[in-house]
Amino acid sequence: MPAADPESMSVRDLARPPLRSVRTIASVAGGYVFVGWLQQLLAPPSEVVMAWPLGAAAAALVASGPRCWPGVLLGSLVLCAATGTAPALAAAIAAGHTLAAVAGAWLLRESS
């Protein structure tokens, strides 16, 4: 299916993403939470850095495109909430992780 021309799309088309995009965003979020949970399970208790999910998120954004960034944001928020992080801090962490994953994916695409 050819990509739609952004200039010919209506506001209604932009407001409702296609179901495929919603599934992809949900998959990215679920993968982020799973990899974060796996890191917490396998890492020593003193390790706080969430490096594994960021790598997985950057790889997912390279594979599925930058339009899936909400999945990284949602996954990071869920993971922070599951660890008992304060809501304001969780939002700041999620924003930082999302920006890091988008920047990493952009760098990976530009370097290849």
N, C-alpha and C positions, 0 to 999 in steps of 0.2 A: 504494500500500500504506500503510495507516494506521500511524502511529508506535505502538510498543508502550508500554504503561504501565510505567514503571520499577519500580513496586511489584509488578507481576505477573511480572516477569522473574526467572528463577532465577539463581543464581551461575554456573551453566554457560553460560547465555545471555550473561552479561556477560563471561565469560572468553574466549569465541570471537566476535570481531567478524565481521559478515557480510563476504562476499567483496568486496562493493562498497566497503566502508570500507577494506579492505586495498588495493584498487586505487587508491582516491582518495589514501590516505596515500602509497603508492608514487609516484603521479603528482606529488604536492606535493614529495616528496623529490627526484625526478628534475628537476622544474622548477627547484627551488632550486639544485641542483648546476649545471644548464645555465646559468642566469642568472649565477651566481657565476663560472663558467668564462668566460662571455662578457665579464663585467666585467673579469676579469683579462687577457683577451686585448686588450680595447680601451682600458683605462685606462693612464695613464702608470705607469712602474715605481715611482714614489715614492708612489703612492696605495695606502693600506693599508685604508681603510674599506670595508666590505662593505655598501654602501647599496642597491645594486640588488636583491640577493636578498631583503633585508628588505621592500622594497616589494612584490616579487612574492609573498612569503610572506603578507604582510598581505592582499593582494588575493585570494589563494587561500583564505585562512581566511574572508574575507567571503563568497566565492562558495560554498564547500563546507562551511562551518561550523567551529566551534572544535574539533570532535572530530578534526580532521586535524592537530592540533599535533604528533603524533609524526613526521609527514612533515617538518616544519620542523626538528625536532631531528635526525632522521636525515640530512637533506640538509646541515645545517650541520656535523655530524660528518664526513661524507664529504668535504665541501669542505675542512675544516681538515686532515684527514688527507692529502688530495691535495697540500696546500701544505707539508707537513712540519712542522706544528705539534705540539708536545709533547702527549701524550694528556691530561694534567691541564688544560692550557691550552685544548685543543680542547673538552673537556667544559664548561669554564666559558664559553667563547665560545658554544658551542651552546646552553647554558641561557639565556644573556643574549639571544641572537638569538630564541630561541623565545618568551621572555617579551615581548620587544619586538614581535614579530609578533602575538602574542595580544592585547596591549594595544592595538596599532594597529588591529587588526581590530575590537576591542570599541568603540574610539572612533569608528571609521567607521560601525559599525552604529548606535550611539547618536545620532550627529549627523544621521543621515538619517531 
